[in-house]
Amino acid sequence: MLGRKVVRELLDEELQENKIPKDVFKEELVRTLYKYVENDYYG
């Protein structure tokens, strides 16, 4: 099963050259992407 650590590492890699706006929290992005992938793939 996909873990949040893997999602966090993916985001770190993909967002290296992009700056996340201050009002967007990285952990929220991790949680949202994790839930999306989990629902899409495992749901």
Residue, then its C-alpha position, 0 to 999 in steps of 0.5 A: m500500500l502507498g504510504r504518505k512518506v512516498v507521497r511526500e518524497l514524490l512531492d519533494e521531487e516534483l516541486q523542487e523548482n516550484k515554490i509553494p504559496k505560503d498559505v498552502f501547507k505542504e502536509e495538506l498537499v501530501r494528505t490530499l494527494y494521498k487520499y486522491v491516489e488511495n481513492d482512485y487506485y484502491g477505491 
